[in-house]
Amino acid sequence: MTVRIVTDSSCDLSDEVIQRHGIVVVPLSIIFGAEEYIDGQDLSAEDFYRKMADAPELPSTAAPAPGAFEEVFRKLSSEGADAVVCVNLSFALSATGESAQAAARALEGEVDVRVVDSGKVSAGLGLVVLAAAAAAEAGHSADEIQAQLSELKERIFIYGVLDTLENLKRGGRIGAAQAMLGSALSIKPCVDLTSGTVQEAGKQRTRSKARRWLLNQVKSAGELEHLAVAHAKADDIADFVSALGDEPAQHPVSVNLIGPVVGTHAGPGVIAVGYVAKR
């Protein structure tokens, strides 16, 4: 049985990894004023951060239209896929999953499409997508992949440290982190995205203490199956990765740049970790 894996551009996986596993990415749009850019096509992550730094107003994002997913699903079916598993960022944070579901309904009886709410974003979503791709490569059925991802999601944790809450506030994604808005400007917010929403996890007075807090989340998690690190052009990312050390619990580890979708809402300077706790 041939199962193909589809996701969206908030997965923050490298182009090399996406191509190696035959993953198809449906991009979101990034909007600067009256200008709209297709993530990864019209606007690279590097260009995005330069543009955001110079923009008079913060950008926003827009979910793909159902037609974008439908086109991909049809194409994969025509190429011989028996089923498609589409893994999207947390439905609580974006309408992207709803678009994928609408496309799946439109193709019901024609193409077997399973839309999965990862309940994650960025590095966390990437971990779910990679697990789906590995299962598909191993010849597992769509039913088996769905069941595996349901179990896996419960073992994936995501934490991050921000330089500012301004992007989350303006983008309406701040959720239970609202209480941190009254903090002094020097406070570095710590957030927990494990549930698929933005939850306050702590406040640190300096960037170095925030990094130490994030490091402790990883160190205290015990043995891990995988650790993914993502950052939004953080100047101190090398220091953080170095501090992880070479303990067995930190392997394998991947480090990726956060793309425009998450970068729009999280802001520059973010460092995030997503990890799979060992069974």
Backbone torsions as a table, in degrees:
resi	resn	phi	psi	omega
1	MET	NA	130.7	179.2
2	THR	-100.1	117.0	177.2
3	VAL	-117.0	129.0	177.9
4	ARG	-105.2	148.8	-176.5
5	ILE	-109.7	130.7	178.3
6	VAL	-122.5	145.5	174.3
7	THR	-145.4	-168.7	177.7
8	ASP	-120.4	173.2	-170.0
9	SER	-78.0	6.6	173.4
10	SER	-87.7	2.2	-176.1
11	CYS	-72.6	-20.0	177.2
12	ASP	53.7	38.2	171.8
13	LEU	-92.1	150.5	179.9
14	SER	-70.7	155.3	177.8
15	ASP	-58.5	-37.1	-178.3
16	GLU	-63.5	-43.5	179.7
17	VAL	-67.6	-41.7	179.6
18	ILE	-60.8	-45.3	-179.6
19	GLN	-68.7	-39.8	-177.7
20	ARG	-60.7	-37.1	-176.3
21	HIS	-98.9	3.7	178.0
22	GLY	65.4	29.0	179.1
23	ILE	-78.7	138.7	177.5
24	VAL	-105.0	128.2	-176.7
25	VAL	-109.6	124.6	174.3
26	VAL	-96.5	118.9	-172.4
27	PRO	-82.9	147.6	168.2
28	LEU	-85.1	175.7	177.7
29	SER	-111.8	147.9	177.2
30	ILE	-115.0	129.9	-173.5
31	ILE	-118.3	119.9	173.3
32	PHE	-111.6	103.0	-178.8
33	GLY	61.0	-119.6	-179.9
34	ALA	-92.5	-0.1	-177.2
35	GLU	-101.4	132.5	179.7
36	GLU	-118.0	133.7	-178.1
37	TYR	-124.2	141.3	175.5
38	ILE	-84.8	122.5	-176.2
39	ASP	-57.5	126.6	176.5
40	GLY	82.4	-13.3	179.1
41	GLN	-109.0	-55.9	177.5
42	ASP	-90.0	-16.8	-171.1
43	LEU	-147.0	117.2	176.2
44	SER	-82.6	167.3	178.6
45	ALA	-63.1	-42.0	-179.8
46	GLU	-61.9	-45.4	179.9
47	ASP	-65.7	-35.8	-179.8
48	PHE	-59.5	-47.8	-177.1
49	TYR	-66.8	-35.4	175.9
50	ARG	-65.4	-41.8	-178.0
51	LYS	-69.0	-40.1	-179.5
52	MET	-64.9	-36.1	-179.5
53	ALA	-64.6	-29.7	-177.4
54	ASP	-97.9	-10.7	-174.1
55	ALA	-73.0	140.0	178.6
56	PRO	-69.7	-25.8	178.4
57	GLU	-130.5	153.5	179.0
58	LEU	-68.6	146.6	178.4
59	PRO	-75.3	174.6	174.2
60	SER	-135.0	173.2	-179.8
61	THR	-124.6	158.4	177.3
62	ALA	-136.9	136.2	179.9
63	ALA	-69.3	153.7	175.3
64	PRO	-64.1	150.7	174.1
65	ALA	-72.0	153.0	178.0
66	PRO	-53.6	-33.2	-179.4
67	GLY	-61.3	-30.7	179.0
68	ALA	-66.3	-41.1	177.0
69	PHE	-70.1	-42.1	-178.0
70	GLU	-59.8	-41.0	179.0
71	GLU	-61.3	-43.1	179.0
72	VAL	-65.9	-45.3	-179.3
73	PHE	-60.3	-44.7	179.0
74	ARG	-61.3	-44.5	-177.4
75	LYS	-62.3	-44.8	-179.7
76	LEU	-64.9	-37.4	177.0
77	SER	-64.1	-42.7	-179.9
78	SER	-66.4	-23.7	179.0
79	GLU	-85.9	-0.6	174.7
80	GLY	112.2	4.6	178.9
81	ALA	-69.5	132.1	175.5
82	ASP	-79.6	-27.6	179.1
83	ALA	-156.6	159.2	177.8
84	VAL	-126.3	131.4	173.1
85	VAL	-110.7	116.9	-177.1
86	CYS	-107.5	114.4	-175.9
87	VAL	-106.9	116.7	-174.8
88	ASN	-116.1	163.3	177.0
89	LEU	-62.7	162.4	-175.3
90	SER	-44.8	125.4	178.6
91	PHE	-62.5	-24.1	-179.0
92	ALA	-72.9	-16.3	-176.8
93	LEU	-107.7	-14.3	-173.5
94	SER	-155.2	155.1	175.6
95	ALA	-87.2	5.5	-178.0
96	THR	-58.8	-44.8	179.3
97	GLY	-62.1	-36.4	178.1
98	GLU	-64.0	-37.8	177.6
99	SER	-64.4	-42.3	178.4
100	ALA	-63.9	-40.7	178.9
101	GLN	-64.6	-40.2	178.5
102	ALA	-62.1	-40.7	178.6
103	ALA	-65.9	-40.2	178.9
104	ALA	-63.3	-40.3	178.8
105	ARG	-65.3	-37.8	-179.4
106	ALA	-65.3	-25.4	-177.7
107	LEU	-104.3	9.8	-178.4
108	GLU	-57.0	131.7	-177.6
109	GLY	85.8	-9.6	-179.3
110	GLU	-113.1	-45.9	178.9
111	VAL	-133.1	131.3	179.1
112	ASP	-81.3	104.3	-178.7
113	VAL	-119.7	130.2	175.7
114	ARG	-114.8	117.9	179.1
115	VAL	-98.9	124.4	-176.0
116	VAL	-113.5	125.3	172.0
117	ASP	-81.7	108.3	-178.3
118	SER	-67.2	-24.8	-173.8
119	GLY	67.6	14.4	-175.9
120	LYS	-134.1	176.1	177.1
121	VAL	-151.6	158.2	176.6
122	SER	53.5	-124.9	-175.6
123	ALA	-57.4	-36.2	179.0
124	GLY	-66.7	-44.9	177.0
125	LEU	-61.9	-42.1	179.6
126	GLY	-57.3	-39.1	178.9
127	LEU	-64.5	-40.2	178.5
128	VAL	-66.2	-43.1	-179.3
129	VAL	-63.5	-42.8	179.5
130	LEU	-63.8	-38.2	177.5
131	ALA	-64.7	-39.8	177.7
132	ALA	-63.6	-42.7	-179.5
133	ALA	-64.7	-41.4	179.2
134	ALA	-63.5	-40.8	179.3
135	ALA	-66.1	-39.9	178.7
136	ALA	-65.2	-41.1	179.0
137	GLU	-64.7	-28.4	179.3
138	ALA	-81.8	-1.6	176.9
139	GLY	88.4	14.8	179.9
140	HIS	-72.3	152.4	179.8
141	SER	-78.7	167.4	177.8
142	ALA	-61.5	-38.8	178.3
143	ASP	-62.5	-43.6	-179.5
144	GLU	-65.7	-40.4	-179.8
145	ILE	-64.8	-44.1	177.6
146	GLN	-57.8	-44.5	-179.2
147	ALA	-65.1	-41.1	179.7
148	GLN	-64.4	-41.4	-178.8
149	LEU	-68.7	-34.5	178.0
150	SER	-60.9	-40.8	178.5
151	GLU	-72.7	-41.3	-176.5
152	LEU	-63.0	-40.9	-176.7
153	LYS	-55.0	-32.5	-178.6
154	GLU	-72.3	-13.1	-178.4
155	ARG	-110.0	8.0	179.0
156	ILE	-104.6	127.8	-178.7
157	PHE	-121.5	142.1	-179.7
158	ILE	-132.6	127.9	176.5
159	TYR	-132.2	153.2	178.8
160	GLY	-150.3	157.6	172.8
161	VAL	-120.5	134.1	-175.9
162	LEU	-110.4	156.8	171.9
163	ASP	-91.5	-24.5	-177.5
164	THR	-153.4	151.8	174.1
165	LEU	-99.1	0.8	-173.1
166	GLU	-60.5	-42.8	-179.0
167	ASN	-65.8	-43.4	178.7
168	LEU	-63.6	-40.4	-178.9
169	LYS	-62.3	-50.8	-177.2
170	ARG	-68.7	-28.8	-179.2
171	GLY	-85.1	-4.2	177.7
172	GLY	73.8	17.1	-176.9
173	ARG	-103.0	14.0	-168.9
174	ILE	-77.2	-25.4	173.3
175	GLY	50.3	-131.3	-176.6
176	ALA	-74.5	-1.0	175.8
177	ALA	-84.4	4.4	-178.3
178	GLN	-53.0	-35.8	-175.8
179	ALA	-62.2	-22.5	-177.6
180	MET	-78.4	-9.6	-176.1
181	LEU	-62.3	-28.7	-178.1
182	GLY	-83.0	2.0	-177.6
183	SER	-70.6	156.3	175.3
184	ALA	-63.9	155.4	-176.7
185	LEU	-61.5	-24.6	-177.6
186	SER	-77.0	-14.9	-178.9
187	ILE	-70.5	136.2	176.8
188	LYS	-104.3	110.4	-175.5
189	PRO	-69.7	143.0	174.4
190	CYS	-117.1	131.4	-175.1
191	VAL	-127.4	153.7	177.6
192	ASP	-117.7	116.9	-179.8
193	LEU	-108.1	13.9	-175.7
194	THR	-57.8	-37.3	-176.2
195	SER	-79.4	-6.1	-176.6
196	GLY	93.5	1.1	173.2
197	THR	-128.9	168.9	-179.2
198	VAL	-89.7	114.1	-178.7
199	GLN	-117.5	139.0	176.0
200	GLU	-65.5	134.7	179.4
201	ALA	-124.9	-5.6	179.2
202	GLY	156.0	170.9	177.0
203	LYS	-135.7	131.9	177.6
204	GLN	-120.9	147.4	-173.9
205	ARG	-82.8	-17.8	179.1
206	THR	-137.0	163.0	178.8
207	ARG	-64.6	-41.1	-178.9
208	SER	-64.2	-36.9	177.4
209	LYS	-69.9	-34.1	177.6
210	ALA	-65.8	-41.9	177.1
211	ARG	-62.0	-40.9	180.0
212	ARG	-64.5	-39.5	177.2
213	TRP	-60.1	-45.0	-178.8
214	LEU	-65.3	-41.2	177.9
215	LEU	-60.5	-39.7	-179.8
216	ASN	-65.9	-31.3	176.7
217	GLN	-61.7	-39.5	179.6
218	VAL	-73.1	-47.6	-176.1
219	LYS	-62.2	-34.0	-176.2
220	SER	-86.3	-2.1	-176.4
221	ALA	-80.9	-10.6	-178.6
222	GLY	81.8	-154.9	-177.3
223	GLU	-73.7	134.8	-177.0
224	LEU	-115.4	151.4	173.5
225	GLU	-84.9	-31.1	179.0
226	HIS	-162.1	147.3	176.4
227	LEU	-129.7	124.8	177.2
228	ALA	-115.3	128.9	177.9
229	VAL	-111.2	134.8	178.3
230	ALA	-134.6	147.8	-178.6
231	HIS	-147.6	155.9	-179.7
232	ALA	-107.0	73.7	-179.9
233	LYS	54.6	42.5	179.5
234	ALA	-74.7	125.3	-179.0
235	ASP	-64.9	-24.3	-175.3
236	ASP	-105.0	21.0	-177.7
237	ILE	-64.3	-36.6	179.8
238	ALA	-63.7	-38.7	178.0
239	ASP	-63.3	-41.0	-179.1
240	PHE	-66.4	-47.6	-178.7
241	VAL	-62.2	-40.6	178.4
242	SER	-61.9	-38.3	-178.5
243	ALA	-68.1	-19.5	178.0
244	LEU	-64.4	-27.9	178.1
245	GLY	73.3	-163.8	-176.4
246	ASP	-121.5	30.2	177.3
247	GLU	-66.8	149.9	-178.9
248	PRO	-54.8	-32.6	-177.7
249	ALA	-66.6	-14.5	-176.4
250	GLN	-98.0	10.8	-177.0
251	HIS	-122.3	145.4	-8.4
252	PRO	-75.5	159.2	179.3
253	VAL	-130.0	140.6	175.5
254	SER	-124.8	147.4	179.2
255	VAL	-127.3	120.7	-178.0
256	ASN	-131.1	155.9	175.4
257	LEU	-81.2	131.6	176.1
258	ILE	-67.9	132.0	-177.0
259	GLY	-81.6	-179.5	-176.4
260	PRO	-59.4	-33.9	-176.3
261	VAL	-61.9	-54.9	-179.8
262	VAL	-74.8	-35.9	179.8
263	GLY	-61.2	-33.1	177.7
264	THR	-59.0	-43.5	-173.9
265	HIS	-91.7	-27.9	-177.5
266	ALA	-91.4	-26.2	-179.8
267	GLY	86.7	169.1	-179.0
268	PRO	-72.2	155.7	174.5
269	GLY	86.7	-2.8	-179.0
270	VAL	-65.5	142.0	165.5
271	ILE	-123.7	130.5	-178.8
272	ALA	-132.1	152.0	173.5
273	VAL	-126.8	141.1	171.9
274	GLY	-128.3	129.0	-178.7
275	TYR	-139.7	155.2	177.0
276	VAL	-104.6	114.2	177.9
277	ALA	-72.0	135.3	-179.0
278	LYS	-65.8	143.5	179.2
279	ARG	-60.5	NA	NA
